[in-house]
Every structure is written in structure tokens, then in C-alpha cells.
Amino acid sequence: MQRRRFLASLGAVSVVGLAGCAGEGDPSGSTATQSGGGADGQSGGAQTDSGQIGDGELVLATTTSTYDTGLLGALHPVFEESYGVTMKTIPKGTGASLRTARDGDADVILVHARNAEDKFMQDGFGVNRRDVMFNDFVIVGPDGDPAGINGMDSATDAFTTIAERESTFVSRGDDSGTNKKELLVWDEAGTDPSGEWYRAVGKGMGDTLVQASQTGAYTLADRGTYLSMQNEIELAIHVQGPLQGGPVILKNPYGVMAVNPAKYDDVNYEAAMAYIGFLTSPTGQSMIADYTANGSQLFFPNAIAEEPNFGQYVPQGYTAQQASSLSPRDREYLYWVDKQVPAEY
């Protein structure tokens, strides 16, 4: 993505008809159909007479799970038609998405690593964060379960067993939210994974699941992507997350946040706020709840609640020791599970 740097280099020169540019050959910058018109030459974010907001394009940097599951493919056409904005989606993992936003090359982010999100806010790059939805992580592996972890109620014990038996484990290794969660579990298990059995592939969730399936390996996956691909891979869930009574360390909440216009005055802040409003509105939340794959609900909305949750808006500033347990957030997550996840799920 070079659009922001290009605009900055032009200074006061008026730019007319500028659409998003795909970055460095990355095919991920292409998701939605165009609707609502193109740029009108305005450098600000005000809504135009034609109804579009800002320059007519909204750049979203997001985790791969929201893209691989097809969720954004269901949400974005509705948003585009409603607001006259063309979505440009960059699915590249939470860590890379946050770096893209730090560089000013995104208007809004949708990610799932709260500690990293807090740091992003504390450093002044993100504003107006909202909870959007949640699911959980699961430990998957071959049906034969060579490590013998099936049914364990501890993610750390399962990881320890995999390491002790040197069963092949495929790691995303890409600083994504899933990779951050995996490293947290290894740390809690007191194990430093290394050796030929541990393979960091630097890929998104879908590609990692395919590789684990092809090599008979274990991996950590978000439940949504696994469920959306389960008919394409030969992997089974061996350790459940908290949606199915598993350990709360495998919780997986998602948040959306606008890039701070005080850092980059050319971000489409108004469109970013419209997008946040759409995702957290009754319409957006219903669409998230209704989205299924292979007969299963993939995400559970949590933006709307009778009781206020002020913690979603600001970074918490936990110490490293507190961040490893996150007991207040653990309780909050289990509250979401109790209120939003059907008993028969």
C-alpha cells in the first residue's frame, strides 16, 4: 500500500480520481465490488453531494480469519451500498495490520490481539475502539492424534505433550493474533518450541491449516476458520476452546478501531467511523450472528449490551504478569459466552 505516502508526497496538489493501489504485488488488496462513485478530489473526509464519504475509499487492515471465513465478503457489499464507499481490504494478520496502520496506510483496523491493540492506542495511533465479536481458538491435528492430546482440558498441557513427543506442529509464525496466542500458550506451558518438529510457516490461517493437514501436524486455529474449511482438510479438534467448555486462555475477541487522524490527516476518518458504526449496529451485529459456514455459526457479536463496558474503549495498561492472566477480561469473555453462545452450540 503506497496510497497514503503518495498523497503525502503531493502536498497541496489536488488529486483527482485516485483509487486504491495494491501494494508490492500483494493480491490481498482486492475484496469488494465498487459502489457509490470514486474520489472527488477532496482531501478531507466530509460526505459529498453524491452521498459518498471522504475520497470514496476505505482501507481496512485486518486479520486473515475475517477474510478467509468469508465474513467480510458478506458484510462489505451492504456497507458499500449504504455509504457509497469502496472497501479495500488488506488481510495480513494482526501484527502486520497494526504495522500497516502505524504507517498510515490504513483507515481502520479489525484485529484480535487486545494487548497489541492497547499498545497501538497507547502510542496514539488508534482511537474509538469497539468490541465487535468473539469466538475461540482450538488445537487441531490429525485424526490419529499421535501425541495423545485428544480431550485434554488444558491447552498448556496439550502443548507440553506435543513438545515432549516431538509431534509435528505447524505455527503461523507471522506475528498474527493467532501466532501471539500460540506463543502465549507456549510461554504459559514453560516450553520454548524448537527443533525439526516445530515448523513456522509465515502464512495466514487458511494456508496454515492446509499445510498442517497435508503434513499430519497439529496447529492452533481460530474456530471460525477451521469450521469454514473443515470439509477441505483432514484435521480434528483435539482440545476445545471456551465456547465448548475448554480453557479460557483460548478466548478470541475481536476489536475494530479507527486510525487517529491527528497522526495522519489524510486518513478517511469519517468513513472509518461509519464502518465502526456499521459493524457495531444492530444490523451489523445481526449479520455477524447470522453468518454460518458448513452449518455452524462462526462468530458471536458482542458490541451491544444492556450493561456498559467502558473497558473496550481505552487501553488497560496491564503489567506483563497481569497480561498473561487477564483475569478481568477472562471473566468478561466468559460472560459473553454465557450470554451469546447457545447451550446446544
DRENKOL-217717 format. One record per residue (C-alpha): x, y, z negated; residue in three letters; residue number from 1; chain. Coordinates in nm, 2 decimals, always signed. Each point is the difference from the previous one (the first is absolute). Layout:
# residues N
{{X,Y,Z},"ALA",NUM,"A"},
...
//
This chain:
# residues 345
{{+0.00,+0.00,+0.00},"MET",1,"A"},
{{+0.15,+0.33,+0.11},"GLN",2,"A"},
{{-0.31,+0.21,+0.03},"ARG",3,"A"},
{{+0.06,+0.20,-0.32},"ARG",4,"A"},
{{+0.37,+0.06,+0.07},"ARG",5,"A"},
{{-0.10,+0.11,+0.35},"PHE",6,"A"},
{{-0.25,+0.25,-0.13},"LEU",7,"A"},
{{+0.25,+0.13,-0.25},"ALA",8,"A"},
{{+0.26,+0.06,+0.26},"SER",9,"A"},
{{-0.24,+0.21,+0.21},"LEU",10,"A"},
{{-0.05,+0.25,-0.28},"GLY",11,"A"},
{{-0.25,+0.26,+0.11},"ALA",12,"A"},
{{-0.04,-0.13,+0.35},"VAL",13,"A"},
{{-0.36,-0.11,+0.07},"SER",14,"A"},
{{-0.05,-0.36,+0.07},"VAL",15,"A"},
{{-0.29,-0.10,+0.22},"VAL",16,"A"},
{{-0.13,-0.35,+0.08},"GLY",17,"A"},
{{+0.25,-0.18,-0.23},"LEU",18,"A"},
{{-0.10,-0.35,-0.09},"ALA",19,"A"},
{{+0.18,-0.25,-0.23},"GLY",20,"A"},
{{+0.33,-0.14,+0.11},"CYS",21,"A"},
{{+0.09,-0.36,-0.07},"ALA",22,"A"},
{{+0.33,-0.02,-0.19},"GLY",23,"A"},
{{+0.31,-0.18,+0.13},"GLU",24,"A"},
{{-0.19,-0.26,+0.19},"GLY",25,"A"},
{{-0.21,-0.11,-0.30},"ASP",26,"A"},
{{-0.32,-0.15,+0.13},"PRO",27,"A"},
{{-0.17,+0.05,-0.33},"SER",28,"A"},
{{-0.10,+0.36,+0.09},"GLY",29,"A"},
{{-0.31,-0.11,+0.19},"SER",30,"A"},
{{-0.32,-0.09,-0.16},"THR",31,"A"},
{{-0.32,+0.19,+0.07},"ALA",32,"A"},
{{-0.19,+0.12,+0.30},"THR",33,"A"},
{{-0.01,+0.37,+0.07},"GLN",34,"A"},
{{-0.30,+0.21,-0.08},"SER",35,"A"},
{{-0.07,+0.36,-0.08},"GLY",36,"A"},
{{+0.24,+0.18,+0.23},"GLY",37,"A"},
{{+0.37,+0.08,+0.00},"GLY",38,"A"},
{{+0.21,+0.27,-0.16},"ALA",39,"A"},
{{-0.11,+0.36,+0.05},"ASP",40,"A"},
{{+0.33,+0.17,-0.06},"GLY",41,"A"},
{{-0.08,+0.09,-0.36},"GLN",42,"A"},
{{+0.28,-0.06,-0.25},"SER",43,"A"},
{{-0.23,+0.00,-0.30},"GLY",44,"A"},
{{-0.25,-0.26,-0.11},"GLY",45,"A"},
{{-0.33,+0.19,+0.04},"ALA",46,"A"},
{{-0.29,-0.16,+0.16},"GLN",47,"A"},
{{-0.05,+0.13,+0.36},"THR",48,"A"},
{{-0.32,+0.10,+0.18},"ASP",49,"A"},
{{-0.01,-0.35,+0.16},"SER",50,"A"},
{{-0.01,-0.16,-0.34},"GLY",51,"A"},
{{+0.35,-0.15,-0.01},"GLN",52,"A"},
{{+0.22,+0.06,-0.30},"ILE",53,"A"},
{{+0.34,+0.16,+0.04},"GLY",54,"A"},
{{+0.20,-0.11,+0.30},"ASP",55,"A"},
{{-0.24,-0.29,+0.06},"GLY",56,"A"},
{{+0.24,-0.27,-0.11},"GLU",57,"A"},
{{+0.04,-0.16,-0.34},"LEU",58,"A"},
{{+0.32,-0.21,-0.07},"VAL",59,"A"},
{{-0.05,-0.28,-0.25},"LEU",60,"A"},
{{+0.30,-0.18,-0.15},"ALA",61,"A"},
{{-0.12,-0.32,-0.16},"THR",62,"A"},
{{+0.09,-0.35,-0.12},"THR",63,"A"},
{{-0.03,-0.28,+0.25},"THR",64,"A"},
{{-0.27,-0.18,-0.18},"SER",65,"A"},
{{-0.26,+0.26,+0.07},"THR",66,"A"},
{{+0.09,-0.03,+0.37},"TYR",67,"A"},
{{+0.06,-0.38,+0.03},"ASP",68,"A"},
{{-0.33,-0.08,-0.16},"THR",69,"A"},
{{-0.19,+0.22,+0.26},"GLY",70,"A"},
{{-0.15,+0.22,-0.27},"LEU",71,"A"},
{{+0.12,+0.32,+0.15},"LEU",72,"A"},
{{-0.13,-0.11,+0.34},"GLY",73,"A"},
{{-0.34,-0.01,-0.15},"ALA",74,"A"},
{{+0.03,+0.33,-0.20},"LEU",75,"A"},
{{+0.17,+0.23,+0.24},"HIS",76,"A"},
{{-0.24,+0.02,+0.29},"PRO",77,"A"},
{{-0.27,+0.11,-0.24},"VAL",78,"A"},
{{+0.23,+0.27,-0.15},"PHE",79,"A"},
{{+0.11,+0.12,+0.35},"GLU",80,"A"},
{{-0.35,+0.03,+0.13},"GLU",81,"A"},
{{-0.12,+0.18,-0.32},"SER",82,"A"},
{{+0.29,+0.25,-0.02},"TYR",83,"A"},
{{+0.12,+0.04,+0.36},"GLY",84,"A"},
{{+0.35,-0.11,-0.10},"VAL",85,"A"},
{{+0.22,-0.25,+0.18},"THR",86,"A"},
{{+0.17,-0.24,-0.25},"MET",87,"A"},
{{+0.36,-0.09,+0.05},"LYS",88,"A"},
{{+0.09,-0.29,-0.23},"THR",89,"A"},
{{+0.36,-0.10,-0.10},"ILE",90,"A"},
{{-0.02,-0.34,-0.18},"PRO",91,"A"},
{{+0.35,-0.06,-0.14},"LYS",92,"A"},
{{-0.02,-0.10,-0.36},"GLY",93,"A"},
{{-0.04,+0.22,-0.31},"THR",94,"A"},
{{+0.37,+0.10,-0.05},"GLY",95,"A"},
{{+0.04,+0.09,+0.37},"ALA",96,"A"},
{{-0.33,+0.18,+0.00},"SER",97,"A"},
{{+0.10,+0.21,-0.30},"LEU",98,"A"},
{{+0.33,+0.09,+0.17},"ARG",99,"A"},
{{-0.19,+0.10,+0.32},"THR",100,"A"},
{{-0.22,+0.23,-0.21},"ALA",101,"A"},
{{+0.31,+0.14,-0.18},"ARG",102,"A"},
{{+0.14,+0.09,+0.34},"ASP",103,"A"},
{{-0.32,+0.19,+0.09},"GLY",104,"A"},
{{-0.09,-0.25,+0.27},"ASP",105,"A"},
{{-0.34,-0.09,-0.14},"ALA",106,"A"},
{{-0.30,+0.19,-0.13},"ASP",107,"A"},
{{-0.14,-0.26,-0.23},"VAL",108,"A"},
{{+0.11,-0.34,-0.15},"ILE",109,"A"},
{{-0.19,-0.31,-0.10},"LEU",110,"A"},
{{+0.22,-0.23,-0.21},"VAL",111,"A"},
{{+0.01,-0.24,-0.29},"HIS",112,"A"},
{{+0.29,+0.05,-0.24},"ALA",113,"A"},
{{-0.11,+0.23,-0.27},"ARG",114,"A"},
{{+0.34,+0.06,-0.16},"ASN",115,"A"},
{{+0.14,+0.11,+0.34},"ALA",116,"A"},
{{-0.31,+0.21,+0.06},"GLU",117,"A"},
{{+0.06,+0.17,-0.34},"ASP",118,"A"},
{{+0.36,+0.08,+0.10},"LYS",119,"A"},
{{-0.13,+0.14,+0.33},"PHE",120,"A"},
{{-0.23,+0.23,-0.20},"MET",121,"A"},
{{+0.25,+0.10,-0.26},"GLN",122,"A"},
{{+0.24,+0.10,+0.28},"ASP",123,"A"},
{{-0.26,+0.24,+0.13},"GLY",124,"A"},
{{-0.07,-0.18,+0.33},"PHE",125,"A"},
{{-0.35,-0.14,-0.07},"GLY",126,"A"},
{{-0.32,+0.17,-0.12},"VAL",127,"A"},
{{-0.36,-0.10,-0.07},"ASN",128,"A"},
{{+0.05,-0.37,-0.05},"ARG",129,"A"},
{{-0.31,-0.22,-0.03},"ARG",130,"A"},
{{-0.06,-0.37,-0.07},"ASP",131,"A"},
{{-0.15,-0.17,+0.30},"VAL",132,"A"},
{{-0.02,-0.37,-0.04},"MET",133,"A"},
{{+0.17,-0.31,-0.14},"PHE",134,"A"},
{{+0.06,-0.37,+0.04},"ASN",135,"A"},
{{+0.29,-0.21,-0.13},"ASP",136,"A"},
{{+0.31,-0.19,+0.10},"PHE",137,"A"},
{{+0.02,-0.38,+0.02},"VAL",138,"A"},
{{+0.29,-0.24,+0.02},"ILE",139,"A"},
{{-0.04,-0.22,+0.31},"VAL",140,"A"},
{{+0.20,-0.29,+0.14},"GLY",141,"A"},
{{-0.03,-0.32,+0.19},"PRO",142,"A"},
{{-0.28,-0.24,-0.08},"ASP",143,"A"},
{{+0.25,-0.26,-0.12},"GLY",144,"A"},
{{+0.12,+0.24,-0.27},"ASP",145,"A"},
{{+0.37,-0.12,-0.02},"PRO",146,"A"},
{{+0.07,+0.22,-0.31},"ALA",147,"A"},
{{-0.30,-0.13,-0.19},"GLY",148,"A"},
{{-0.14,+0.34,-0.10},"ILE",149,"A"},
{{-0.37,-0.06,+0.10},"ASN",150,"A"},
{{-0.24,+0.11,-0.27},"GLY",151,"A"},
{{+0.25,+0.18,-0.22},"MET",152,"A"},
{{-0.15,+0.29,-0.19},"ASP",153,"A"},
{{+0.33,+0.20,-0.01},"SER",154,"A"},
{{+0.15,+0.17,+0.30},"ALA",155,"A"},
{{+0.34,+0.02,-0.17},"THR",156,"A"},
{{+0.01,-0.37,-0.09},"ASP",157,"A"},
{{-0.09,-0.08,+0.36},"ALA",158,"A"},
{{+0.28,+0.22,+0.13},"PHE",159,"A"},
{{+0.24,-0.15,-0.25},"THR",160,"A"},
{{-0.09,-0.35,+0.11},"THR",161,"A"},
{{+0.04,+0.09,+0.37},"ILE",162,"A"},
{{+0.35,+0.13,-0.07},"ALA",163,"A"},
{{+0.10,-0.29,-0.22},"GLU",164,"A"},
{{-0.10,-0.25,+0.27},"ARG",165,"A"},
{{+0.14,+0.22,+0.28},"GLU",166,"A"},
{{-0.32,-0.03,+0.20},"SER",167,"A"},
{{+0.00,+0.23,+0.30},"THR",168,"A"},
{{-0.15,+0.34,-0.08},"PHE",169,"A"},
{{-0.06,+0.27,+0.27},"VAL",170,"A"},
{{+0.02,+0.36,-0.13},"SER",171,"A"},
{{-0.12,+0.29,+0.20},"ARG",172,"A"},
{{+0.31,+0.19,-0.10},"GLY",173,"A"},
{{-0.13,+0.33,+0.13},"ASP",174,"A"},
{{-0.06,+0.21,-0.30},"ASP",175,"A"},
{{-0.37,-0.03,+0.05},"SER",176,"A"},
{{-0.25,-0.01,-0.28},"GLY",177,"A"},
{{-0.01,-0.38,+0.02},"THR",178,"A"},
{{+0.38,-0.01,-0.01},"ASN",179,"A"},
{{+0.01,+0.23,-0.30},"LYS",180,"A"},
{{-0.25,-0.23,-0.18},"LYS",181,"A"},
{{+0.20,-0.31,+0.09},"GLU",182,"A"},
{{+0.32,+0.16,-0.14},"LEU",183,"A"},
{{-0.19,+0.09,-0.32},"LEU",184,"A"},
{{-0.11,-0.36,-0.04},"VAL",185,"A"},
{{+0.36,-0.12,+0.05},"TRP",186,"A"},
{{+0.12,+0.25,-0.26},"ASP",187,"A"},
{{-0.27,-0.10,-0.25},"GLU",188,"A"},
{{+0.11,-0.36,+0.06},"ALA",189,"A"},
{{+0.36,+0.09,-0.08},"GLY",190,"A"},
{{+0.11,-0.14,+0.33},"THR",191,"A"},
{{+0.22,+0.16,+0.27},"ASP",192,"A"},
{{-0.11,-0.19,+0.32},"PRO",193,"A"},
{{+0.30,-0.08,+0.23},"SER",194,"A"},
{{+0.13,-0.29,+0.21},"GLY",195,"A"},
{{-0.10,-0.16,+0.32},"GLU",196,"A"},
{{-0.35,-0.09,-0.14},"TRP",197,"A"},
{{-0.09,+0.38,-0.03},"TYR",198,"A"},
{{-0.05,+0.17,+0.33},"ARG",199,"A"},
{{-0.08,+0.37,+0.04},"ALA",200,"A"},
{{-0.14,+0.06,+0.34},"VAL",201,"A"},
{{-0.08,+0.38,+0.00},"GLY",202,"A"},
{{-0.34,-0.06,+0.16},"LYS",203,"A"},
{{-0.36,+0.10,-0.06},"GLY",204,"A"},
{{-0.24,-0.22,-0.19},"MET",205,"A"},
{{-0.15,-0.17,+0.31},"GLY",206,"A"},
{{+0.34,-0.09,+0.14},"ASP",207,"A"},
{{+0.13,-0.12,-0.34},"THR",208,"A"},
{{-0.30,-0.23,-0.04},"LEU",209,"A"},
{{+0.06,-0.14,+0.35},"VAL",210,"A"},
{{+0.37,-0.06,-0.07},"GLN",211,"A"},
{{-0.08,-0.16,-0.34},"ALA",212,"A"},
{{-0.25,-0.23,+0.17},"SER",213,"A"},
{{+0.25,-0.10,+0.28},"GLN",214,"A"},
{{+0.28,-0.08,-0.25},"THR",215,"A"},
{{-0.20,-0.16,-0.28},"GLY",216,"A"},
{{+0.08,+0.27,-0.24},"ALA",217,"A"},
{{-0.16,+0.18,-0.29},"TYR",218,"A"},
{{-0.07,+0.37,+0.00},"THR",219,"A"},
{{-0.19,+0.27,-0.19},"LEU",220,"A"},
{{-0.30,+0.14,+0.20},"ALA",221,"A"},
{{-0.28,+0.24,-0.05},"ASP",222,"A"},
{{-0.32,-0.20,-0.01},"ARG",223,"A"},
{{-0.16,+0.21,+0.27},"GLY",224,"A"},
{{+0.26,-0.07,+0.27},"THR",225,"A"},
{{+0.02,-0.37,-0.10},"TYR",226,"A"},
{{-0.38,-0.04,+0.03},"LEU",227,"A"},
{{-0.01,+0.18,+0.33},"SER",228,"A"},
{{+0.27,-0.24,+0.14},"MET",229,"A"},
{{-0.07,-0.33,-0.18},"GLN",230,"A"},
{{-0.13,-0.17,+0.31},"ASN",231,"A"},
{{+0.32,+0.09,+0.19},"GLU",232,"A"},
{{+0.25,-0.13,-0.26},"ILE",233,"A"},
{{+0.07,-0.31,-0.20},"GLU",234,"A"},
{{+0.03,+0.14,-0.34},"LEU",235,"A"},
{{-0.20,-0.05,-0.32},"ALA",236,"A"},
{{-0.05,+0.22,-0.31},"ILE",237,"A"},
{{+0.19,-0.17,-0.28},"HIS",238,"A"},
{{-0.01,+0.28,-0.26},"VAL",239,"A"},
{{-0.30,+0.22,-0.02},"GLN",240,"A"},
{{-0.01,+0.37,-0.08},"GLY",241,"A"},
{{-0.23,+0.17,-0.25},"PRO",242,"A"},
{{-0.30,-0.01,+0.24},"LEU",243,"A"},
{{-0.01,-0.37,-0.07},"GLN",244,"A"},
{{+0.11,+0.01,-0.36},"GLY",245,"A"},
{{+0.37,+0.01,+0.07},"GLY",246,"A"},
{{+0.26,+0.22,-0.17},"PRO",247,"A"},
{{-0.06,+0.38,+0.01},"VAL",248,"A"},
{{+0.36,+0.06,+0.11},"ILE",249,"A"},
{{-0.13,-0.09,+0.35},"LEU",250,"A"},
{{-0.25,+0.29,+0.01},"LYS",251,"A"},
{{+0.00,+0.20,+0.32},"ASN",252,"A"},
{{-0.17,+0.34,-0.01},"PRO",253,"A"},
{{+0.01,+0.24,+0.30},"TYR",254,"A"},
{{+0.01,+0.38,-0.01},"GLY",255,"A"},
{{-0.03,+0.28,+0.26},"VAL",256,"A"},
{{+0.18,+0.33,-0.02},"MET",257,"A"},
{{+0.05,+0.31,+0.21},"ALA",258,"A"},
{{+0.34,+0.14,+0.08},"VAL",259,"A"},
{{+0.06,+0.32,-0.18},"ASN",260,"A"},
{{-0.05,+0.29,+0.24},"PRO",261,"A"},
{{+0.23,+0.21,-0.22},"ALA",262,"A"},
{{+0.28,-0.23,+0.11},"LYS",263,"A"},
{{-0.09,-0.01,+0.37},"TYR",264,"A"},
{{-0.23,+0.28,+0.12},"ASP",265,"A"},
{{-0.07,-0.18,+0.33},"ASP",266,"A"},
{{-0.17,-0.31,-0.15},"VAL",267,"A"},
{{-0.36,-0.03,+0.09},"ASN",268,"A"},
{{-0.11,+0.04,-0.37},"TYR",269,"A"},
{{-0.36,+0.07,+0.07},"GLU",270,"A"},
{{-0.04,-0.32,+0.21},"ALA",271,"A"},
{{+0.20,-0.19,-0.27},"ALA",272,"A"},
{{-0.25,+0.11,-0.27},"MET",273,"A"},
{{-0.29,-0.09,+0.23},"ALA",274,"A"},
{{+0.15,-0.35,+0.04},"TYR",275,"A"},
{{+0.04,-0.03,-0.38},"ILE",276,"A"},
{{-0.36,+0.11,-0.04},"GLY",277,"A"},
{{-0.12,-0.25,+0.26},"PHE",278,"A"},
{{+0.18,-0.30,-0.15},"LEU",279,"A"},
{{-0.13,+0.09,-0.35},"THR",280,"A"},
{{-0.35,+0.09,+0.11},"SER",281,"A"},
{{-0.30,-0.24,-0.05},"PRO",282,"A"},
{{+0.02,-0.06,+0.38},"THR",283,"A"},
{{+0.37,-0.09,+0.00},"GLY",284,"A"},
{{-0.02,-0.20,-0.32},"GLN",285,"A"},
{{-0.30,-0.20,+0.14},"SER",286,"A"},
{{+0.19,-0.07,+0.32},"MET",287,"A"},
{{+0.30,-0.13,-0.20},"ILE",288,"A"},
{{-0.22,-0.22,-0.21},"ALA",289,"A"},
{{-0.18,-0.14,+0.31},"ASP",290,"A"},
{{+0.32,-0.08,+0.19},"TYR",291,"A"},
{{+0.07,-0.37,+0.01},"THR",292,"A"},
{{+0.22,-0.25,+0.19},"ALA",293,"A"},
{{-0.06,-0.37,+0.03},"ASN",294,"A"},
{{-0.31,+0.05,-0.23},"GLY",295,"A"},
{{+0.19,+0.16,-0.29},"SER",296,"A"},
{{+0.00,+0.35,-0.13},"GLN",297,"A"},
{{+0.36,+0.14,+0.02},"LEU",298,"A"},
{{-0.01,+0.32,-0.20},"PHE",299,"A"},
{{-0.21,+0.13,-0.29},"PHE",300,"A"},
{{-0.08,+0.37,-0.01},"PRO",301,"A"},
{{+0.07,+0.19,-0.33},"ASN",302,"A"},
{{-0.02,+0.37,+0.09},"ALA",303,"A"},
{{-0.35,+0.06,-0.14},"ILE",304,"A"},
{{-0.07,-0.06,-0.37},"ALA",305,"A"},
{{-0.23,+0.14,-0.26},"GLU",306,"A"},
{{+0.28,+0.04,-0.25},"GLU",307,"A"},
{{+0.27,+0.25,+0.11},"PRO",308,"A"},
{{+0.35,-0.13,+0.06},"ASN",309,"A"},
{{+0.24,+0.29,-0.02},"PHE",310,"A"},
{{+0.31,-0.22,+0.02},"GLY",311,"A"},
{{-0.05,-0.05,+0.37},"GLN",312,"A"},
{{+0.08,+0.37,+0.08},"TYR",313,"A"},
{{+0.33,+0.05,-0.17},"VAL",314,"A"},
{{+0.33,-0.19,-0.05},"PRO",315,"A"},
{{+0.03,-0.16,-0.34},"GLN",316,"A"},
{{+0.37,+0.03,-0.06},"GLY",317,"A"},
{{+0.05,-0.34,-0.16},"TYR",318,"A"},
{{+0.34,-0.11,-0.11},"THR",319,"A"},
{{+0.15,-0.30,+0.18},"ALA",320,"A"},
{{-0.09,-0.23,-0.29},"GLN",321,"A"},
{{-0.36,+0.12,+0.00},"GLN",322,"A"},
{{-0.02,-0.02,+0.38},"ALA",323,"A"},
{{+0.08,-0.37,-0.01},"SER",324,"A"},
{{-0.30,-0.08,-0.21},"SER",325,"A"},
{{-0.25,+0.29,+0.08},"LEU",326,"A"},
{{-0.24,-0.12,-0.27},"SER",327,"A"},
{{-0.24,+0.30,+0.04},"PRO",328,"A"},
{{-0.02,-0.06,+0.38},"ARG",329,"A"},
{{-0.02,-0.37,-0.05},"ASP",330,"A"},
{{-0.31,+0.05,-0.21},"ARG",331,"A"},
{{-0.14,+0.25,+0.26},"GLU",332,"A"},
{{+0.06,-0.26,+0.28},"TYR",333,"A"},
{{-0.18,-0.28,-0.20},"LEU",334,"A"},
{{-0.29,+0.24,-0.05},"TYR",335,"A"},
{{-0.02,+0.05,+0.38},"TRP",336,"A"},
{{+0.01,-0.38,+0.04},"VAL",337,"A"},
{{-0.28,-0.05,-0.25},"ASP",338,"A"},
{{-0.22,+0.27,+0.15},"LYS",339,"A"},
{{+0.06,-0.05,+0.38},"GLN",340,"A"},
{{+0.09,-0.36,+0.06},"VAL",341,"A"},
{{-0.30,-0.24,+0.02},"PRO",342,"A"},
{{+0.02,-0.29,-0.24},"ALA",343,"A"},
{{-0.03,-0.24,+0.29},"GLU",344,"A"},
{{+0.29,+0.15,+0.19},"TYR",345,"A"},
//
